Amino acid sequence: MYKILFSLIMMLVFFQKGLVSMENVNFSEKPFQTSGHDFPQGRENYPKRKITVYLAGKIPKGSEVSNDALHWTQRHMDHLRSSLDEFEVVLLNPAFKDCDLTDQDTVFGRDMHYVFSSDVIFVDARGSRGLGVGAEMMWAKVNGIPVISWAPKETHYNKSATVVLGTPVPGFIHPFVAGLSDKVVENIEDGAEWIKQFVKDPYSVKIKTAKSIHSIMEYYKANQLEPPVGVNP
């Protein structure tokens, strides 16, 4: 009888110690917080964190040939991977021939799926872009996915000064580029640095979402929208 009682007491003691040790575990740690300095020696044995980046941009059509000035090219992709060499980088590019391009539903479904499946959208906005790029940026914001726009100064969407409908506009960034981008960068390296910061500490940057778009509409209504004639504001 005493042996059974003693065994029960010891079980209770060990159970209590287990609860105390659980209290010391921090369950509120942010994701993606592990940095290279957190790894013990032999870090090379640890797998790299995988990140998926969707490359939005101009797609060569007709007789147009892909080139560094207009499109995402292999050189750009290699450069982005080397700038993010601490990660395993998966690049999704609508210029890849990985579906039936004669089936428009398939093409649209693929591109929307690519955006939805990505950690970051990197937009080549160095020159004028079409309907698809804008739609991809909006789809990313609806789903809270970060968007980086590569739009150097004095290019199509980013000018120190321009004129819109006869109105001089200093410090012009196209409203849709500014409104749908979480970061506008001058080059691939700046974009890669932003991606590193986001992956390592996603709470260090504020990502625009559908709620952000609703907020900017409210800003317009509060500051610019004129009430209908005969209606008191």
C-alpha positions in Angstrom: 0.0 0.0 0.0 2.8 2.4 0.9 4.6 1.6 -2.3 1.6 2.5 -4.4 1.1 5.7 -2.5 4.8 6.6 -2.9 4.6 6.0 -6.6 1.5 8.2 -7.0 3.3 11.0 -5.1 6.4 10.8 -7.4 4.2 10.9 -10.5 2.5 14.1 -9.3 6.0 15.7 -8.6 7.2 14.9 -12.1 3.9 16.1 -13.7 4.3 19.4 -11.8 7.9 19.8 -13.1 6.6 19.2 -16.6 4.0 22.0 -16.3 6.7 24.4 -15.0 8.9 23.7 -18.0 6.0 24.3 -20.3 5.5 27.7 -18.8 8.9 28.7 -20.0 8.1 28.0 -23.6 7.4 31.2 -25.6 4.4 30.4 -27.8 4.1 34.0 -29.0 7.2 34.1 -31.1 6.8 35.7 -34.5 7.2 33.5 -37.6 10.3 33.8 -39.8 12.3 35.2 -36.9 15.2 32.7 -37.2 18.3 34.5 -38.5 21.7 33.1 -39.5 23.1 33.9 -36.0 20.5 31.6 -34.4 21.9 28.5 -36.0 24.5 26.4 -34.1 27.8 25.4 -35.7 27.2 23.2 -38.7 24.5 25.6 -40.0 25.2 24.4 -43.6 23.3 21.2 -42.7 20.1 23.1 -42.2 17.8 23.4 -45.2 17.3 26.9 -46.6 13.9 28.6 -46.1 11.9 28.4 -49.3 10.3 31.6 -50.7 8.2 31.9 -53.8 8.4 35.1 -55.8 6.0 35.9 -58.7 7.6 38.0 -61.5 4.9 40.3 -63.0 5.8 42.2 -66.1 5.7 42.5 -69.9 5.3 39.3 -71.9 6.9 39.2 -75.4 4.2 38.9 -78.1 4.4 38.4 -81.8 7.9 38.9 -83.1 9.0 40.7 -80.0 12.2 39.3 -78.5 12.8 39.2 -74.7 15.5 41.8 -73.7 16.8 43.2 -70.5 15.3 46.6 -71.0 11.7 45.4 -71.4 11.2 42.1 -69.7 12.3 39.8 -66.9 15.2 37.9 -68.4 17.3 35.0 -67.3 20.0 37.5 -66.2 17.6 39.3 -64.0 16.3 36.0 -62.5 19.9 34.8 -61.8 20.7 38.2 -60.2 17.6 38.0 -57.9 18.5 34.5 -56.8 22.1 35.4 -56.1 20.9 38.5 -54.1 18.7 36.1 -52.1 21.2 33.2 -51.8 20.4 32.6 -48.1 17.0 31.3 -49.3 15.8 28.7 -51.7 14.1 30.9 -54.2 11.2 29.6 -56.4 10.5 32.0 -59.3 7.0 32.0 -60.9 7.0 33.8 -64.3 4.1 34.0 -66.6 6.6 34.0 -69.5 7.3 30.4 -68.8 5.5 28.1 -71.3 4.0 25.8 -68.7 0.3 25.7 -69.9 -1.8 25.7 -73.0 -1.4 29.3 -74.2 -4.3 28.9 -76.7 -6.7 28.3 -73.7 -7.4 31.8 -72.3 -9.2 30.4 -69.2 -6.1 28.3 -68.4 -3.7 31.2 -68.8 -5.8 33.5 -66.6 -6.3 30.7 -64.0 -2.6 29.9 -64.0 -1.5 33.5 -63.4 -4.1 34.1 -60.6 -3.0 30.8 -59.0 0.7 31.9 -59.3 0.0 35.2 -57.6 -2.1 33.6 -54.9 0.6 31.0 -54.2 3.4 33.4 -53.9 5.1 35.0 -50.8 5.9 38.2 -52.7 5.0 39.8 -56.0 7.9 41.6 -57.8 6.6 43.9 -60.6 8.8 45.1 -63.4 7.3 48.6 -63.8 10.3 50.1 -65.6 8.0 50.9 -68.6 4.4 51.0 -69.6 2.6 47.8 -68.6 -0.7 46.3 -69.6 -4.0 45.2 -68.0 -2.6 42.0 -66.7 0.0 43.5 -64.4 -2.4 45.8 -62.8 -4.9 43.0 -62.3 -2.2 40.9 -60.7 -1.2 43.7 -58.3 -4.9 44.2 -57.2 -5.4 40.4 -56.8 -2.3 40.4 -54.6 -3.6 43.2 -52.4 -7.0 41.5 -52.1 -5.2 38.5 -50.6 -2.7 40.5 -48.5 0.3 39.5 -50.5 3.3 42.0 -50.6 4.0 43.8 -53.8 7.4 45.3 -54.8 7.4 47.6 -57.9 10.7 48.0 -59.8 10.1 51.6 -61.0 13.3 53.7 -61.1 13.3 57.5 -61.0 12.5 59.2 -64.3 10.9 56.2 -65.9 7.3 55.8 -67.1 5.6 55.5 -63.6 8.1 57.4 -61.4 9.1 61.0 -62.3 10.4 63.9 -60.3 7.8 66.0 -62.0 5.1 65.6 -64.7 1.9 67.2 -66.0 -1.5 65.3 -65.7 -4.5 66.8 -67.4 -2.8 70.2 -67.5 -1.9 70.0 -63.8 1.8 70.0 -62.7 2.5 67.1 -60.4 5.8 67.1 -58.5 7.2 63.8 -57.2 4.9 61.8 -59.4 4.5 58.1 -58.8 1.5 56.6 -60.8 -1.4 56.4 -58.3 -2.0 52.7 -59.0 1.7 51.9 -58.6 1.9 53.8 -55.4 -1.5 52.6 -54.1 -0.9 48.9 -54.8 2.8 48.7 -53.9 4.2 48.0 -50.5 7.6 49.2 -51.8 8.8 51.0 -54.9 12.5 50.3 -55.6 15.2 51.5 -58.0 16.8 48.1 -58.7 16.7 44.4 -58.1 19.1 44.6 -55.2 16.8 47.0 -53.3 13.9 44.7 -53.9 15.9 41.7 -52.6 16.8 43.6 -49.4 13.2 44.4 -48.8 12.3 40.7 -49.3 14.9 39.7 -46.8 13.5 42.0 -44.2 10.0 40.8 -44.8 10.8 37.1 -44.7 12.9 37.5 -41.5 10.4 39.7 -39.7 7.1 40.1 -41.5 5.7 42.2 -38.7 8.4 44.9 -39.3 6.6 46.1 -42.4 2.9 47.0 -43.0 1.4 45.2 -45.9 -1.4 46.8 -47.8 -4.6 44.7 -48.1 -8.2 45.1 -49.4 -8.8 47.1 -46.2 -6.1 49.6 -47.2 -7.9 50.2 -50.5 -11.2 50.8 -48.6 -9.3 53.2 -46.3 -8.0 55.3 -49.3 -11.5 55.5 -50.7 -12.6 56.9 -47.4 -9.7 59.4 -47.5 -10.9 60.6 -50.9 -14.5 60.9 -49.8 -13.5 62.9 -46.7 -11.1 65.2 -48.5 -12.2 65.6 -52.1 -15.6 64.2 -52.9 -18.1 67.0 -53.5 -21.7 66.3 -52.3 -24.4 66.3 -55.0 -26.0 69.6 -55.8 -28.6 70.6 -53.2 -27.4 68.1 -50.6 -25.9 69.4 -47.4 -22.6 67.6 -46.5 
